[in-house]
Amino acid sequence: MKTQAMTSGEAAAERDKFEEVPATLTSGAWEHFGFAVEYNDAGERTVDRSNAVCKHCLKHIAYTDWSTSNMKQHLRQIHADVSVSLKRPATQILDRALENRKRKAMTSEGEAEFEEIPASSFKSAVWEHFGFAVEYNDAGERTVNRSNTVCKHCMQRVPYVNWNTTNLSGHLHRHHNVTVSRKRPATQVLVLGLDGAGKTSLVRCFSTGAVSKQNVLPTDRFNVVTIQREGQQIEFFEIGGREDLRKDYWQKYMPKALVLVFVIDASDKIRFSLAKTHLQELLAAADPKLPLVVLSNKREVQGSYKASQLSLADVIGDERPYHIIDTCATGASLDDSGVQNALYQIFEMVKKARSD
């Protein structure tokens, strides 16, 4: 079957049927597919990474464990004129730790590539200078070898045992004149609060600069949004507020927080004491100077608490910089929502925290 290219009008109509896959998926088959994009009844956009979409015919192709077998079969059967290379074209990726350095370099073992190591699980600052080694099998499939690290400064592989960083520290000491702090630096604005408090709606307001007129589906686990403003780039990391997520993830991600944003449903007076207890537990285990922004959300609901009525001084403490702000993420105009003030205060806190 001859592959027919879409016209510009057809391409425009179908432009949001798929999302481009990251360059880290290197098999040549991925050049012809994207991740499936879907919309719920509220118009919210989600990406289904268990389904690929063929760029030639927009058909959904399921796959398992990142295997491209189904995709290649589809191309052979439906788009016989399409040529599939072994690997996708090389992509230059800037090294975050060393500006304008490529992540790929030739070493004695061949081409070295690394994957960033999550700060939430690996807190030693030594890990800032290393990534997990990335390897490719004969079919061009990408795997991550977590028993080998790659030094970001020289791209040399450095093995380690049982997550011990002794070999890594020794390598830095012998070969690189770098200073290693005791802990990895905080990087995120962490957004927490009970389920139904309105965290996702507020993060969306921060991102879009507009108040939502519709209800937003709650975050099932994690929601990450990067916002740029006045030359600053900040990652807002929201964790869902269900009981199991509070137990399993909230404290785990606190060490990575540059600023904590805690959202309280000001209209839910029954669960206010529960929200206050969780905030107290989080702050008790945190740095006493971790900046805090409490958003008293849903102020448009009649009878809801106002920021001045929350009585959180005993929980927050004396040293901690903080703001308590009334917000409304749905229905109100942006000027009356309190969202702009909240975002301004968050960015100011981040700016100060990064300069200290």
Secondary structure, DSSP 8 states (H G I E B T S, - for coil): -------HHHHHHTTTSEEE--TT--BGGGGGEEEEEEE-TT--EEEEEEEEEETTT--EEE-STT--HHHHHHHHHH-TT----SB------B-SSSTT-BS-EEETTEEE-EE---TTT--BGGGGGEEEEEEE-TT--EEEEEEEEEETTT--EEE-STT--HHHHHHHHHH------SB----EEEEE--TTSSHHHHHHHHHHSS-BSS-----SSEEEEEEEETTEEEEEEEE--SHHHIIIIIHHHGGGEEEEEEEEETT--SSHHHHHHHHHHHHHTS-TT--EEEEEE-TTSTT---GGGS--HHHH-SS--EEEEE---BSS-HHHHSHHHHHHHHHHHHHHHHH-
